Amino acid sequence: MQKNTYLKCIDVHCGLEYSIFSTRIECEKGHLLDVKYTQKPSESLKERFLSRRNPEGSIFNESGVWRFRELLNFCQIDTESIEDCASSLVSLDGAEGRQSKPYHMSKVADFVNLLVEGLWLQPEGYNPSGSFKDNGMAAAITHAKLVNEKKIVCASTGNTSASAAMYAANEGMECFVYIPSGQIAPGKLSQAYQFGAQLIEVDGNFDDCLAKSLEDAKKFAGYTVNSINPFRIEGQKTISYRSLEHLNWKAPDWIIYPGGALGNTSSCGKSLMELYEWGWIKKIPRIAVINSEGASTLSDLYNGKFEGDELRWNKGNPNYELIKRYYADLDSKGIKPKTKATAIQIGRPINILKALRALEFTNGVVITVSDNEMLDGMAVVGLNGFDCEMASGAVPSGIKKLIKEQVIKKDDIVVGILTGRQKDAMLPVDYHNNPENRFARPPKN
Ligand SMILES: *Cc1c(COP(=O)(O)O)cnc(C)c1O
C-alpha cells in the first residue's frame, strides 16, 4: 500500500516512523507522535469546504470536522464518496463542530478594551457533548475504528470523558474513564454515567489519573483517547480551520487558548504549520496560551520562573532535563495544581513539547490569570448571550491582560477559543450572588 499518511516521532534526532495502523501514542523512546501526510492539498479545496456548508444530505458535510476531511484524511478514503465516508468516519450525525464559528461580542470587547470588530470569539461549547473535545474525539474514535479497537480509555477532568463516552456509546464500543474522585463538575460526571462509561475513581488529581490510565491501557490493551493520541490533535485542527475560513483564510494577529494538557495549543500550531507550508495562509498568527495561576507549569517554564531558564523548543532541542527538574521540584515540595477551573487544573501537560514547538513557530506567549479573573471572563461572555465554562473564561481575561501589557495591540485582530459550555451549574449562581463580583447581578426580593 502506498504510504500517503504515517506517524512520525516529533523528536528531530529520533524521527522514528510508524504505520498509520499503529496504535502507539509514543515512539519507542517515549516521544510524542505526529500524523504526517505526504501530499500537499490543493488550495481549491477552500471552495469545496465552503460549498459543503450546503450539505446536500451528507452528514459529513454538515460536520464541522469532516467538512475539512481532505486535511485529515488519515483513513485514506475517497473523500467524495459518501459510502467511503459512512464506513470510515465517526460522526455524531454531523454535529461535531457544526455550530462553532467565531462571533463578535461587544461586551467582551469593551471588557478587554478592543474594538468590537477586532475581537472574535468561537464558542466550542456548542458541540454535542458541550466542549471542543468532540472535534478531536470524532477523529480519535475514527482511528480506533480503523484499527478495530473496541476498548476506549481516557483520564479526564470531565469533558474528555463526556466526549469519549458519547462517541464510544454511539459506535458500540466500551469506554473506561479515570477521574479524580470528588474533583469533577457534576454536569460532566453525569454525562459519563449517562453515556454508559465505566468510571474508575482515582484518589489523586488529573495527572495521577492520566498516569494510571496509560498504565492500564498498556496492560489491558485499551485505546487511549487523551490528547496524547495524535489523532485527537488532527481533529482539533478543524477548530482553527473554522476560524480561518470565517476570516476568508486571512490570518488574524492572535489566536488565544486556555492551557491545560496543551492539546489545543499543539493542534492549533500544527494546523498553522501545515497551512503556512502549503501557502494557504500568508501570515502566521501568534498563539497566546492562558494558564491558571494555580496550574502554571507552561508559564513557569516558558517565562523562566524556574531556575531562570526560559524553556524553548529550540529547533527540536528542548531542555528535557529542565522539565524533569521542574516536576521533581513540584513533587518534593508537594505542590499540586489548584484552581476552580478544573478543566485546566493540570500540572503535567502531556503535550508540552508539541506546545513549545507551536509557540516557537508562532512567536507565542504564555501568561497566567487568577480564578477571579476567569470568573469575570466567564460572566462577561454570558452578558453577550453565549455560554462558557470557567476555564474558557481564561480567554477574555487573558486577552484583557495582554492588551494592558501592550503585548496585544489595540488594532490587532484577535480570535479567542471558548473551549466549553457551563457544566457546573452553581458557579454562575454563586458568582452572581456575591455583589462584590464585577458583573454580579444578585437577585432581589
Ligand atoms: C480540556 C479543556 C481545556 C484544556 O485544553 P487542553 O487542550 O488540554 O489544553 C480547556 N477548557 C475546557 C473547557 C476543556 O474541556
The ligand as an SDF file (V2000), in Angstrom:
LIG
                    3D

 15 15  0  0  0  0  0  0  0  0999 V2000
   -9.9160   20.1280   28.0470 C   0  0  0  0  0  0  0  0  0  0  0  0
  -10.2910   21.5250   28.2560 C   0  0  0  0  0  0  0  0  0  0  0  0
   -9.3440   22.5680   28.2950 C   0  0  0  0  0  0  0  0  0  0  0  0
   -7.8820   22.3010   28.1870 C   0  0  0  0  0  0  0  0  0  0  0  0
   -7.4830   22.0800   26.8490 O   0  0  0  0  0  0  0  0  0  0  0  0
   -6.0660   21.4360   26.5100 P   0  0  0  0  0  0  0  0  0  0  0  0
   -6.1210   21.1350   25.0700 O   0  0  0  0  0  0  0  0  0  0  0  0
   -5.9450   20.2140   27.3610 O   0  0  0  0  0  0  0  0  0  0  0  0
   -5.0370   22.4500   26.8610 O   0  0  0  0  0  0  0  0  0  0  0  0
   -9.7910   23.8560   28.4320 C   0  0  0  0  0  0  0  0  0  0  0  0
  -11.0980   24.1420   28.5550 N   0  0  0  0  0  0  0  0  0  0  0  0
  -12.0450   23.1740   28.5230 C   0  0  0  0  0  0  0  0  0  0  0  0
  -13.4690   23.5520   28.6730 C   0  0  0  0  0  0  0  0  0  0  0  0
  -11.6640   21.8470   28.3870 C   0  0  0  0  0  0  0  0  0  0  0  0
  -12.6070   20.8940   28.3610 O   0  0  0  0  0  0  0  0  0  0  0  0
  1  2  1  0
  2  3  1  0
  2 14  2  0
  3  4  1  0
  3 10  2  0
  4  5  1  0
  5  6  1  0
  6  7  2  0
  6  8  1  0
  6  9  1  0
 10 11  1  0
 11 12  2  0
 12 13  1  0
 12 14  1  0
 14 15  1  0
M  END
$$$$
